[in-house]
Amino acid sequence: PFLGRKIAYDEEFKAKYIPSWYDYSIEKPKSAWTKEELHMQVMMLQKQLHERAARGEFTPEKLDEMRRNLHKKPEKEEYAHFSKLHPGVDDDEELEDD
């Protein structure tokens, strides 16, 4: 493990001891977000969800309605069953959480 880690992270060591024909490594793409930016996005989302919960947007009735209407019904009637929560559950039937 030590040698593999050394090869992976130490460019000078890799250039000195690993022949170029044996180096199959690819260049790492630049990340879209840094860790700090990603952390800030998660914190903002958490704050927004907390504010929505304080306003009462996540009551059991609203959550049940949201779960039932999550997907828009397709225009063709033959594909309408795809928008249901479960093919065996009617629109007025109670949902069971496991």
Phi, psi and omega in degrees: 000324182297314183294319178297319178294320179298316179295320184290324188252343183254100183296322180295316178298316182296317180295327183281320189249345181253121180295150184296329180290344181260355183271106180258013183289149178247158181287134181287131177289151178289132181292147179295321180234148171280170179298323180294318179295318178297319178299317179296322178297316179295319180294321178294320178296317178298319179295317179298317179295321179296316179296320178295322179293323179293330178280353177088026181280350183245042175289156181304323180294316181291322178295319179297317179295320180295319179295325180284329184251028184295319182251141178286142179289138179292159180292321180278130183296330182294341179255010184296331182293341178291336182272355180284154177300316177209137183303332182268001182255123176284164183296329182263001182280146180288145177265145177249130176263132178260000000 
